[in-house]
Amino acid sequence: DVAIYLARWHAAGTGHHGGLWSEPRAVATRAATQAATGRYVRKLGNAVLGQDPQGRLHLWFVSVAFGGWAGSSINQQVSDDDGRTWTPAQRLVTSPFLNISTLVRTPPLWPELGGGAGLPVYHEFIAKHGEWLRLDDDGHVLDKARLPQPRRALQPAVAALDDGDLLALLRD
């Protein structure tokens, strides 16, 4: 019964080294995700955290109903108060058909894209491949593109370069 936990680092005062981590608390649980999405959830994984230009925190994570990770979906929660409270989980619609087998693992990019976010994801059912999701400011999928690769590859990480280009790394 996996949950996704949050802990906050509290820096020590001026002149002091170190700091303290707060006690961890669950921000996404199997039961809460199941209740919010109206779908059976067996397990959670792959938490990814990002902060948009407006200062909102976005948490994406994978939920699995049946089977293994290939049967997963991506969920999103948002916090407007630095992680103190979170919206209920919302399932991202990445495909009009089964809407399964899309996983997230690495952070999004925001400012470089002129509004919304770019989220590197990967598809793991039958043909493994990386994908690039374009999301609006509310986290709805606007567009999806398959990342080029010479053979089956997953878990893309994307960085913005100084010239405005993007660089994607994937593993086979």
N, C-alpha and C positions, 0 to 999 in steps of 0.2 A: 504494500500500500504506500507507494511513493508519493511524496509531496515536494513542492518547490518552496524553499525557505529563503527568507531575507534576513540579513544582518547588516547593521549600520556601523561604520567606523567612526568613532568619536575621537578626533585629534586632541592630543594633550595641549595644555595652555602654553603660552609663549615661554621659550627657554626650556621646555620639557621635551624629552625624546619619546617617541612612540605614541600610544593612545590605547583605546580599548574598543573591542567589538561588542556590540549589544548582544543580548540573548537572541538567538534565531527564532523567527516566527514564520509559520506557514502562510504563503500568499496565494498558492494554488494547490488544491488537493483534488484527489480523484472524485470524491463526493461532490464538492462544490462545482467542479468542472462539469460533471455529469448533470447536476441540477441546472446550471446556467445554459448548457447547450441542448439539453433535452435528449442527449444521446448516451448510451452505455459507455462507460470509460473503465478500462481494466488497468491501465498504467499510464504514467506521465514520464516525460524525459526531455532532454536537450533544452534547457532554459537558456534564452538569449535576452539580454537586456540592452536597451538603447535609450538615449535621450534626444528628443527632437529639438529643433531650434526654439520652440516656445517653452522649453524646459520640462515638458511632460515626459515621464518615463513610460516606456513601452516594454512589456514582457511578452515574448513569444515562446511557446513551448509546444511539444508534441504530445498528443494523446492517442492511445491505441485502444480500440474496442475489441477486435477479434484478431487472432493471429499474432504475428510479430510486427516489427517496425514497418514492414512493407504495407501494413494495413492502417497506417497512422494518418492523423490530420493535424494541422497547425491551428493553435488557439492563440488569442491575444487578449491581454489585459492592459489597462492604462491607469497611471496614477498622476493626478494633478498636484499632489502635495508631497513630493519627494519620497514616495513609497510608503507613506503612513496608511493610506487607503487605496484600494484598487477597484476598478470596475469589475463586474462579473466577466468570466471568460466568454469570448465570442469566437466561434469557429470561422476561420478564413475559408472562403470558397475559392479554390484554386483550379477547379475543373467542374464543368457543368454535368459530368456524368457521375462516376462513383465518388469523386472528391476524396480519394484516399491516396496514400503512399507519397505524400509530400512532407518532407522533414526540414527542420531548420537547425542550424548549428552555429552560425557565425553572425556577428552584428550587422546591422543595416548601415546604409549611407543616407544622409539627409541633405545638408546644405548644397553640396555639389550638384544636386539634381534639379534645383529650381522649384521646390515644392513637393510634398509627399516624400516617400522613402523608397529606396531600392533595397530589397531584401534577398540575399542569396539563399536559395533553398535547393533541395535535391529530391529527385524522384527515385524510389527504390524498388518498385514493383516491375518485374520482368526485365525491362531495359533500364539500367541505372544511368541517370544523367543529371547534370546540374542545370538549374533554372534560375532566372532573374525575375523576381516579381516587382512590379511597380505598384505602390500602394498610395492611396490618397491620404490626406491628413488624418482621416478617421480610421485608417487601417483596412479599407476595402480594396480589393485587387482591381487595378485598372488594366494591367497588361502582364503578360507572361512570355518570356523568351527562353528558349533552350540555349544553354551555353555550349559553344563548340568544344569538341574533344575528340582525340583520335580513337578512343575506345571507351568502354563503360567507365564512368567516373562519378564521384560524389563528393559531398561536403565542401562546396565552394566557399572560398574566402575572397572578398573583393575589397580593393583599396582604390581610392581616387588619387590620380597622379597630378602633379602641378600643372600639366598642360591641358587638363580637363578630361583626359582619357581615363578609363577604368582598367584595372589589372585584376584578372580572376585566376586563382589557383585552385585546382581540384586534385583529388587523389584517385588513383585507379584501384 
